[in-house]
Amino acid sequence: MPKFFEAIANSVQTTAFTPHEFIAQADTVVSTGDYGCTVNTTGKTALTP
């Protein structure tokens, strides 16, 4: 899993990171929210709700 996030971090510039909801059960926490980025090689942008 760390290599997955490392690849993302090396490929894009994060422009938005907005958590909206946290869901917890026992020792597990999940968050929903928005993530935006600009791809380094193309300059294209994305926003995922």
Gaussian input, Z-matrix of N, CA and C with variables (Angstrom, degrees):
# hf/3-21g

backbone

0 1
 N
 C     1     B1
 C     2     B2     1     A1
 N     3     B3     2     A2     1     D1
 C     4     B4     3     A3     2     D2
 C     5     B5     4     A4     3     D3
 N     6     B6     5     A5     4     D4
 C     7     B7     6     A6     5     D5
 C     8     B8     7     A7     6     D6
 N     9     B9     8     A8     7     D7
 C    10    B10     9     A9     8     D8
 C    11    B11    10    A10     9     D9
 N    12    B12    11    A11    10    D10
 C    13    B13    12    A12    11    D11
 C    14    B14    13    A13    12    D12
 N    15    B15    14    A14    13    D13
 C    16    B16    15    A15    14    D14
 C    17    B17    16    A16    15    D15
 N    18    B18    17    A17    16    D16
 C    19    B19    18    A18    17    D17
 C    20    B20    19    A19    18    D18
 N    21    B21    20    A20    19    D19
 C    22    B22    21    A21    20    D20
 C    23    B23    22    A22    21    D21
 N    24    B24    23    A23    22    D22
 C    25    B25    24    A24    23    D23
 C    26    B26    25    A25    24    D24
 N    27    B27    26    A26    25    D25
 C    28    B28    27    A27    26    D26
 C    29    B29    28    A28    27    D27
 N    30    B30    29    A29    28    D28
 C    31    B31    30    A30    29    D29
 C    32    B32    31    A31    30    D30
 N    33    B33    32    A32    31    D31
 C    34    B34    33    A33    32    D32
 C    35    B35    34    A34    33    D33
 N    36    B36    35    A35    34    D34
 C    37    B37    36    A36    35    D35
 C    38    B38    37    A37    36    D36
 N    39    B39    38    A38    37    D37
 C    40    B40    39    A39    38    D38
 C    41    B41    40    A40    39    D39
 N    42    B42    41    A41    40    D40
 C    43    B43    42    A42    41    D41
 C    44    B44    43    A43    42    D42
 N    45    B45    44    A44    43    D43
 C    46    B46    45    A45    44    D44
 C    47    B47    46    A46    45    D45
 N    48    B48    47    A47    46    D46
 C    49    B49    48    A48    47    D47
 C    50    B50    49    A49    48    D48
 N    51    B51    50    A50    49    D49
 C    52    B52    51    A51    50    D50
 C    53    B53    52    A52    51    D51
 N    54    B54    53    A53    52    D52
 C    55    B55    54    A54    53    D53
 C    56    B56    55    A55    54    D54
 N    57    B57    56    A56    55    D55
 C    58    B58    57    A57    56    D56
 C    59    B59    58    A58    57    D57
 N    60    B60    59    A59    58    D58
 C    61    B61    60    A60    59    D59
 C    62    B62    61    A61    60    D60
 N    63    B63    62    A62    61    D61
 C    64    B64    63    A63    62    D62
 C    65    B65    64    A64    63    D63
 N    66    B66    65    A65    64    D64
 C    67    B67    66    A66    65    D65
 C    68    B68    67    A67    66    D66
 N    69    B69    68    A68    67    D67
 C    70    B70    69    A69    68    D68
 C    71    B71    70    A70    69    D69
 N    72    B72    71    A71    70    D70
 C    73    B73    72    A72    71    D71
 C    74    B74    73    A73    72    D72
 N    75    B75    74    A74    73    D73
 C    76    B76    75    A75    74    D74
 C    77    B77    76    A76    75    D75
 N    78    B78    77    A77    76    D76
 C    79    B79    78    A78    77    D77
 C    80    B80    79    A79    78    D78
 N    81    B81    80    A80    79    D79
 C    82    B82    81    A81    80    D80
 C    83    B83    82    A82    81    D81
 N    84    B84    83    A83    82    D82
 C    85    B85    84    A84    83    D83
 C    86    B86    85    A85    84    D84
 N    87    B87    86    A86    85    D85
 C    88    B88    87    A87    86    D86
 C    89    B89    88    A88    87    D87
 N    90    B90    89    A89    88    D88
 C    91    B91    90    A90    89    D89
 C    92    B92    91    A91    90    D90
 N    93    B93    92    A92    91    D91
 C    94    B94    93    A93    92    D92
 C    95    B95    94    A94    93    D93
 N    96    B96    95    A95    94    D94
 C    97    B97    96    A96    95    D95
 C    98    B98    97    A97    96    D96
 N    99    B99    98    A98    97    D97
 C   100   B100    99    A99    98    D98
 C   101   B101   100   A100    99    D99
 N   102   B102   101   A101   100   D100
 C   103   B103   102   A102   101   D101
 C   104   B104   103   A103   102   D102
 N   105   B105   104   A104   103   D103
 C   106   B106   105   A105   104   D104
 C   107   B107   106   A106   105   D105
 N   108   B108   107   A107   106   D106
 C   109   B109   108   A108   107   D107
 C   110   B110   109   A109   108   D108
 N   111   B111   110   A110   109   D109
 C   112   B112   111   A111   110   D110
 C   113   B113   112   A112   111   D111
 N   114   B114   113   A113   112   D112
 C   115   B115   114   A114   113   D113
 C   116   B116   115   A115   114   D114
 N   117   B117   116   A116   115   D115
 C   118   B118   117   A117   116   D116
 C   119   B119   118   A118   117   D117
 N   120   B120   119   A119   118   D118
 C   121   B121   120   A120   119   D119
 C   122   B122   121   A121   120   D120
 N   123   B123   122   A122   121   D121
 C   124   B124   123   A123   122   D122
 C   125   B125   124   A124   123   D123
 N   126   B126   125   A125   124   D124
 C   127   B127   126   A126   125   D125
 C   128   B128   127   A127   126   D126
 N   129   B129   128   A128   127   D127
 C   130   B130   129   A129   128   D128
 C   131   B131   130   A130   129   D129
 N   132   B132   131   A131   130   D130
 C   133   B133   132   A132   131   D131
 C   134   B134   133   A133   132   D132
 N   135   B135   134   A134   133   D133
 C   136   B136   135   A135   134   D134
 C   137   B137   136   A136   135   D135
 N   138   B138   137   A137   136   D136
 C   139   B139   138   A138   137   D137
 C   140   B140   139   A139   138   D138
 N   141   B141   140   A140   139   D139
 C   142   B142   141   A141   140   D140
 C   143   B143   142   A142   141   D141
 N   144   B144   143   A143   142   D142
 C   145   B145   144   A144   143   D143
 C   146   B146   145   A145   144   D144

   B1=1.4372
   B2=1.5348
   B3=1.3321
   B4=1.4702
   B5=1.5210
   B6=1.3342
   B7=1.4711
   B8=1.5226
   B9=1.3284
   B10=1.4577
   B11=1.5279
   B12=1.3293
   B13=1.4584
   B14=1.5289
   B15=1.3188
   B16=1.4581
   B17=1.5280
   B18=1.3291
   B19=1.4698
   B20=1.5243
   B21=1.3135
   B22=1.4658
   B23=1.5285
   B24=1.3229
   B25=1.4605
   B26=1.5259
   B27=1.3292
   B28=1.4646
   B29=1.5158
   B30=1.3386
   B31=1.4629
   B32=1.5212
   B33=1.3219
   B34=1.4669
   B35=1.5231
   B36=1.3258
   B37=1.4531
   B38=1.5255
   B39=1.3052
   B40=1.4612
   B41=1.5226
   B42=1.3358
   B43=1.4631
   B44=1.5218
   B45=1.3246
   B46=1.4656
   B47=1.5229
   B48=1.3064
   B49=1.4577
   B50=1.5197
   B51=1.3309
   B52=1.4523
   B53=1.5232
   B54=1.3313
   B55=1.4628
   B56=1.5284
   B57=1.3343
   B58=1.4633
   B59=1.5205
   B60=1.3171
   B61=1.4563
   B62=1.5242
   B63=1.3200
   B64=1.4544
   B65=1.5217
   B66=1.3143
   B67=1.4617
   B68=1.5245
   B69=1.3318
   B70=1.4615
   B71=1.5182
   B72=1.3342
   B73=1.4623
   B74=1.5242
   B75=1.3137
   B76=1.4656
   B77=1.5256
   B78=1.3486
   B79=1.4634
   B80=1.5252
   B81=1.3367
   B82=1.4616
   B83=1.5217
   B84=1.3406
   B85=1.4628
   B86=1.5240
   B87=1.3322
   B88=1.4602
   B89=1.5177
   B90=1.3233
   B91=1.4568
   B92=1.5223
   B93=1.3293
   B94=1.4614
   B95=1.5206
   B96=1.3245
   B97=1.4574
   B98=1.5127
   B99=1.3253
   B100=1.4640
   B101=1.5314
   B102=1.3342
   B103=1.4621
   B104=1.5145
   B105=1.3021
   B106=1.4535
   B107=1.5128
   B108=1.3405
   B109=1.4536
   B110=1.5202
   B111=1.3275
   B112=1.4583
   B113=1.5209
   B114=1.3368
   B115=1.4667
   B116=1.5268
   B117=1.3179
   B118=1.4574
   B119=1.5247
   B120=1.3118
   B121=1.4766
   B122=1.5113
   B123=1.3452
   B124=1.4680
   B125=1.5240
   B126=1.3249
   B127=1.4585
   B128=1.5270
   B129=1.3343
   B130=1.4634
   B131=1.5206
   B132=1.3400
   B133=1.4547
   B134=1.5395
   B135=1.3333
   B136=1.4568
   B137=1.5194
   B138=1.3268
   B139=1.4640
   B140=1.5163
   B141=1.3138
   B142=1.4617
   B143=1.5250
   B144=1.3060
   B145=1.4615
   B146=1.5154
   A1=111.87
   A2=119.75
   A3=118.66
   A4=113.28
   A5=118.27
   A6=120.46
   A7=111.55
   A8=118.21
   A9=122.58
   A10=109.59
   A11=116.95
   A12=120.66
   A13=111.95
   A14=116.89
   A15=120.36
   A16=110.70
   A17=116.50
   A18=120.59
   A19=110.64
   A20=117.42
   A21=120.51
   A22=110.09
   A23=116.31
   A24=120.66
   A25=112.32
   A26=117.24
   A27=121.30
   A28=113.40
   A29=118.14
   A30=121.71
   A31=114.36
   A32=117.55
   A33=120.34
   A34=110.97
   A35=114.69
   A36=122.41
   A37=106.77
   A38=118.02
   A39=121.68
   A40=109.41
   A41=116.15
   A42=121.48
   A43=112.12
   A44=117.89
   A45=121.81
   A46=109.13
   A47=115.20
   A48=121.54
   A49=105.94
   A50=116.32
   A51=121.45
   A52=110.43
   A53=117.91
   A54=119.15
   A55=110.62
   A56=116.39
   A57=120.97
   A58=112.78
   A59=116.93
   A60=120.18
   A61=109.31
   A62=116.42
   A63=122.31
   A64=108.31
   A65=115.51
   A66=121.82
   A67=106.77
   A68=116.35
   A69=120.61
   A70=110.35
   A71=114.14
   A72=121.04
   A73=107.09
   A74=115.43
   A75=121.90
   A76=108.96
   A77=118.13
   A78=119.82
   A79=113.09
   A80=116.91
   A81=122.32
   A82=109.86
   A83=116.19
   A84=121.78
   A85=108.35
   A86=116.23
   A87=123.13
   A88=107.36
   A89=117.01
   A90=121.12
   A91=109.60
   A92=115.60
   A93=120.67
   A94=107.27
   A95=116.71
   A96=118.96
   A97=111.82
   A98=114.80
   A99=122.53
   A100=110.17
   A101=115.24
   A102=121.29
   A103=107.79
   A104=116.90
   A105=121.61
   A106=109.92
   A107=115.96
   A108=119.62
   A109=111.26
   A110=114.36
   A111=122.99
   A112=107.01
   A113=116.68
   A114=121.64
   A115=109.32
   A116=116.28
   A117=121.31
   A118=113.14
   A119=118.52
   A120=120.88
   A121=113.57
   A122=118.31
   A123=120.07
   A124=113.73
   A125=117.04
   A126=120.42
   A127=113.17
   A128=117.26
   A129=120.33
   A130=109.51
   A131=115.00
   A132=120.24
   A133=110.20
   A134=113.87
   A135=120.35
   A136=108.30
   A137=115.96
   A138=122.01
   A139=106.48
   A140=116.25
   A141=120.65
   A142=109.52
   A143=116.27
   A144=119.21
   A145=111.56
   D1=-38.74
   D2=-179.62
   D3=-59.62
   D4=-37.11
   D5=179.68
   D6=-65.69
   D7=-32.45
   D8=177.29
   D9=-61.07
   D10=-51.31
   D11=-178.58
   D12=-70.00
   D13=-31.05
   D14=176.04
   D15=-64.91
   D16=-40.94
   D17=178.41
   D18=-63.05
   D19=-41.73
   D20=177.71
   D21=-63.21
   D22=-48.08
   D23=-177.94
   D24=-59.61
   D25=-32.44
   D26=179.79
   D27=-83.78
   D28=-10.89
   D29=-174.07
   D30=-106.39
   D31=-17.17
   D32=-174.22
   D33=-138.26
   D34=163.15
   D35=169.31
   D36=-108.65
   D37=120.08
   D38=-179.68
   D39=-71.82
   D40=130.09
   D41=179.73
   D42=-113.23
   D43=-17.14
   D44=178.48
   D45=-152.91
   D46=140.33
   D47=174.73
   D48=-152.05
   D49=97.00
   D50=-172.51
   D51=-126.53
   D52=100.81
   D53=175.14
   D54=-71.84
   D55=141.80
   D56=-179.38
   D57=-114.24
   D58=-36.62
   D59=-175.04
   D60=-144.60
   D61=140.42
   D62=175.06
   D63=-117.27
   D64=131.33
   D65=-179.38
   D66=-120.52
   D67=122.64
   D68=-176.57
   D69=-121.74
   D70=139.09
   D71=174.35
   D72=-147.76
   D73=117.94
   D74=-176.00
   D75=56.52
   D76=-122.21
   D77=-178.86
   D78=-102.68
   D79=21.62
   D80=179.17
   D81=-115.46
   D82=133.16
   D83=176.72
   D84=-127.16
   D85=133.74
   D86=177.67
   D87=-121.73
   D88=141.43
   D89=178.74
   D90=-124.45
   D91=139.43
   D92=171.67
   D93=-107.53
   D94=155.52
   D95=179.06
   D96=169.80
   D97=-165.18
   D98=-178.09
   D99=-109.05
   D100=144.81
   D101=174.88
   D102=-136.26
   D103=129.15
   D104=177.92
   D105=-125.09
   D106=148.23
   D107=179.87
   D108=-155.11
   D109=163.87
   D110=171.35
   D111=-120.50
   D112=126.90
   D113=-178.58
   D114=-74.90
   D115=126.99
   D116=-175.99
   D117=-58.30
   D118=-43.61
   D119=-172.71
   D120=-78.25
   D121=-27.02
   D122=-174.79
   D123=-114.17
   D124=-21.19
   D125=-175.59
   D126=79.02
   D127=0.93
   D128=179.23
   D129=-72.41
   D130=149.65
   D131=-179.38
   D132=-112.82
   D133=157.73
   D134=177.62
   D135=-146.11
   D136=145.02
   D137=172.45
   D138=-133.59
   D139=120.50
   D140=-178.56
   D141=-112.74
   D142=115.50
   D143=176.67
   D144=-80.02

